[in-house]
Amino acid sequence: MKEENVFWVGTQPLTEKKQPALADDEEFVAAIAGACAAAGCRAGRFVSALGPYGTWVVEVERDGVQRAQRIVWNGKEARLILQSELPQGGWEDSRVIEVAAPDTAGFVAGVAALLK
């Protein structure tokens, strides 16, 4: 899985990293990929925001699911979200949960709960 770090405000990229995102950590990325695999999914591209909230997105693939899905950690609103791509474009929130703690263990448990 290749990780990417991006963040933008409006239409301009943010050039200075405000705080490290968990997605910069290879062990964290591997733990999230493992949680996806344990739930029968394959983790794809991992994107983390270079900003003050630690937001990240991981694409997931699941056999038998036709629409693209992704897991979003919205660090600003402290929500873990499973989103499905809409046929006409855009995304809809399929499930939304809170995590016990915004750390690796909390996110792994949250991913497992989202993908049940």
C-alpha positions as CSV (number, residue, x, y, z in Angstrom):
1,M,0.0,0.0,0.0
2,K,1.5,3.4,-1.0
3,E,0.8,6.3,1.3
4,E,0.5,9.8,0.2
5,N,0.5,13.0,2.2
6,V,-1.7,15.9,1.0
7,F,-3.7,18.7,2.5
8,W,-5.3,21.7,1.0
9,V,-7.1,24.8,2.1
10,G,-9.4,26.0,-0.6
11,T,-7.6,25.3,-3.8
12,Q,-4.0,25.8,-2.6
13,P,-1.8,23.0,-1.2
14,L,-0.5,23.6,2.4
15,T,3.3,23.5,2.1
16,E,4.2,23.3,5.8
17,K,3.4,20.3,7.9
18,K,1.6,21.4,11.1
19,Q,1.7,18.1,13.0
20,P,2.6,14.5,12.1
21,A,-0.3,12.5,10.9
22,L,-0.5,8.9,12.1
23,A,-0.6,7.9,8.5
24,D,3.1,8.9,8.2
25,D,3.9,5.9,10.5
26,E,4.5,2.6,8.7
27,E,3.4,0.6,11.7
28,F,0.1,2.5,11.8
29,V,-0.5,2.0,8.1
30,A,0.2,-1.7,8.5
31,A,-2.1,-2.0,11.5
32,I,-5.0,-0.3,9.5
33,A,-4.3,-2.6,6.5
34,G,-4.3,-5.6,8.9
35,A,-7.7,-4.5,10.4
36,C,-9.1,-4.2,6.8
37,A,-7.7,-7.7,5.9
38,A,-9.2,-9.2,9.1
39,A,-12.6,-7.9,8.0
40,G,-12.2,-9.4,4.5
41,C,-11.2,-6.2,2.7
42,R,-8.1,-5.1,0.9
43,A,-6.6,-1.7,1.8
44,G,-5.6,0.5,-1.1
45,R,-4.2,4.0,-1.3
46,F,-3.7,5.7,2.0
47,V,-3.8,9.5,2.1
48,S,-3.1,11.6,5.2
49,A,-3.7,15.3,5.6
50,L,-0.7,17.5,6.5
51,G,-2.6,19.7,8.9
52,P,-3.5,20.2,12.5
53,Y,-6.2,17.5,12.7
54,G,-4.5,14.3,11.6
55,T,-7.2,13.4,9.0
56,W,-6.6,10.4,6.8
57,V,-8.3,8.3,4.2
58,V,-7.8,4.7,3.1
59,E,-9.5,3.1,0.1
60,V,-10.9,-0.3,0.7
61,E,-12.0,-3.1,-1.7
62,R,-14.4,-5.9,-0.7
63,D,-15.4,-8.8,-2.8
64,G,-19.0,-8.5,-4.0
65,V,-19.2,-4.8,-3.4
66,Q,-19.6,-2.9,-6.7
67,R,-19.2,0.6,-5.5
68,A,-15.8,2.0,-4.3
69,Q,-15.5,2.5,-0.6
70,R,-13.2,4.3,1.7
71,I,-12.6,4.9,5.4
72,V,-12.1,8.5,6.5
73,W,-10.9,9.7,9.8
74,N,-12.2,13.2,10.1
75,G,-9.8,14.5,12.7
76,K,-11.6,17.9,13.0
77,E,-14.9,16.3,13.9
78,A,-13.3,13.2,15.6
79,R,-15.4,10.7,13.5
80,L,-14.5,7.5,11.7
81,I,-16.6,7.2,8.5
82,L,-17.2,4.4,6.0
83,Q,-18.1,6.1,2.7
84,S,-19.4,4.6,-0.5
85,E,-19.0,6.2,-3.9
86,L,-22.3,7.4,-5.5
87,P,-23.0,6.4,-9.2
88,Q,-23.4,10.1,-10.1
89,G,-20.2,11.0,-8.4
90,G,-19.4,12.0,-4.8
91,W,-19.6,10.0,-1.6
92,E,-22.2,9.1,0.9
93,D,-21.6,8.2,4.5
94,S,-22.6,4.5,5.0
95,R,-21.6,4.3,8.7
96,V,-20.2,6.7,11.2
97,I,-18.7,5.9,14.6
98,E,-16.6,7.4,17.3
99,V,-13.4,5.8,18.4
100,A,-12.4,5.1,22.0
101,A,-9.1,7.0,21.6
102,P,-7.5,8.5,18.5
103,D,-4.5,6.2,18.6
104,T,-3.6,3.0,16.7
105,A,-5.6,0.7,19.0
106,G,-8.6,2.9,18.8
107,F,-8.5,3.2,15.1
108,V,-8.0,-0.5,14.5
109,A,-11.0,-1.3,16.7
110,G,-13.0,1.4,14.8
111,V,-12.1,0.1,11.4
112,A,-13.1,-3.4,12.5
113,A,-16.5,-2.0,13.7
114,L,-17.0,-0.1,10.5
115,L,-16.3,-3.1,8.3
116,K,-18.5,-5.6,10.2
